[in-house]
């Protein structure tokens, strides 16, 4: 479980390889509204653990002068990302890359933006620590880091539903589960990242925004 992402995606009926994640459909508008105002008008944006590809096509359409590089570790999800890209007609999305941000630093040129959603609660604390080290090192000076997902606030859950969801994750993968947002902030501050804001999102999620030094 150190590197494997739990999947909540399902296949569609079109036979073109696209996967569908209900959570991605539900939270896409809120993510766009929160994230896009903080993004540069141009540059290259890296999405870590792109999953089905449903987020990156929305982000690309909302930021036509940013070039998006989606990534994932799973061949089926990489196929889905490519299929969603083709279906969307977006021209500012590069071919998806197989990249494990837990196990290796970003091997390419530093990015202007790095976006990560709904991953940290699905991996172990040790894996999350490695992940945060690698994403902090993947940005140009002043580059934007955005992390979205469910988090604990100290020792507390935001709702009973969050507590149940965390328990369900840990029942299947005991080393995974919700992380305290304060722990994430401490880890990023240790890499000299500069906190910009943490935004409350629908369904008790958070988006935390940082800049590289």
N, C-alpha and C positions, 0 to 999 in steps of 0.2 A: 504493500500500500504506500510505500515511500514515493512512488512516482505515478502510479496508476490513478486516473481520474474516474470516479464513479459516473456512470452514464445514466441520464434520465431522458434520452432521446428515443424517438420511434421513427420507423421508416414510413415514407409516404406511399401513395398509391400510383404515382406517376412512373415509377420504374426508372427514374433518371439519376438515382443515387442520393437525392436530397433526404436528409433527416430533419425531423421536426421536434423541437423541444418546447413544450408548453410554456415553461418559464421564460424562454427567450421572447416568445410572442407577447407575453403579458408585460414584461418590463422594458421592452425596446423603446417605447415613447418616452418613458421617464428617464431612461439612461441618456437618450439623445438630448433631452431638455436640460439635464444637469451637466453633461459633459461638453457638448459642442461649444458653448460660450467660452470655455477655458482653453480651447485648442488653437494652435497657430493656424494662420490662413493657408500655409503651404508647408511642405516638408514630407517626411516619411514617418508613418505610424506603424508600430508593431503591435499586433494583438496576440497575446500569449494564450494558449489553450482556447482557440477559437470555437471549439465544439462543432455544432452543426453548420456554422457559417451564417446563421440568420442575423447576428448582430453586425458583422462586418459589412454586409451589403447595405444595411441601413446607415451605418456610420459613413460609408464611402459616398452614398448619395447626398448626405447632409454636408459633406466637406469635400467638394469636387476638386479642390486644389491640393488636398493631401493624398498621398499615395499610401495605400494600406497593404501591409504584409501580414496575412493571417498565418497561424501556425497551429499545429496540434501534434500529438504523439500517436494517434490512432489512425490506421489506414482507412477505415470506414468513414471516420469524421473528415479526413483529408479529402476523400472523394466527395463527401457532402458539401464541403466548402467550395470545391471547384464547381460542383453542380449548381449551387446557389449563385455563385458568381456569374456563371454562364446564363442562368435563368434571369438574373437581374439586369444584365446588359451593362453593368458598371465597367468603366474602362480604367478606373484608378485603383484596382485591386490586383496585386501580383499573385502569381500562382502560389498556392499554399505550400508551406515548407514543413517537413517533419522536424520538430524541435522540441526537446524536453528541457524546459527552463528550470526544473529542479536539479537535473544532473549536470548541466553544462551552462557556462556563460554564453551569452549571445555571441555567435561567431562572426557576425557581419559588422558593418559600419554602425556607429552609434546612431540612435534614432531620435527624432524630434518629439515623438509621443510613444508611450507604452500604455496599453489598456489591458486590464486583466479583470475578468468577471467570473464570479461563482466557481472559484477553484480552491481558495484557501481553506474553506471548511471541509473540503473533500479529501484533504491530504493530511499527513501527520504534522506535528509541530516541527519536528526536525526537517522534514521536507519543505515546510513553509519557510523556515529560516533560510535554507539554501535558496529557495525561490526568490525571496526578498533581496538577498545578496546579489543574485544575478540580475534581477530587473533594475535594481538601483545602479548597476554598472553598465546598463545598456543604453543610456541616454546621453545626448550631447549636453554641455553646460546650458542650464535653463530649460532643458527638456521637461515635458509634462508626464507625470506618472499618475494614472487613475486606476484605483482598485475598487471594485464594486462587489457587494455580496452581503450575506448575513454574518453578524458578529455579536459576541457578547459585549456587554458594557461592564467592565470589571468582572465580577463573578456572576452577574445577573443576565438573564435572558430578557429580550425586549417583550416577549409575550409567551404565553403557554404553548402556542403553536410552534414557536422557535425551540422551546425546550423539548417538545415531542419530536420535532424534526431532527434535532441533534441526537437525541436518544436513538432514533431509528438508524441514523448514520453509524453511530458507535456500536450498535448491536451487530451490524454487519462488518464494520471495519473499526475495531476498538482503538486503533491509533489515530483515526481521523476525528473530525468534529469541529464545532465552532471554536474560533479563537477570539480572545479579548482584543477589541480594537486598540486598547492601550498598549498591548504587547506588540501589535503591528507597528504602531507609531514609534515605540521605543526601538524596534529593530531598524526601521528606516532612518530614524534620527542618528543611530549608530553608524550609518553609512553617509552621514552628513547631508542627507536629503532635507529639503526645506518644506515644511508643511504649509500648504496654502489654505485648505479648508476641508472639513468633513461635513457632508451633506446628508440630512435625513431623506430617505427614499421610501417609496411605497412598500408595503408588506414588511415594515420594520427593518429594511435593509439600509446600508450605508454606502456612500461613495466618498472615499478619501482621496484628496488631490494633493500632489506634491510636485516640487520642482527640483531638478538636479542642480547641484552647486556649480 
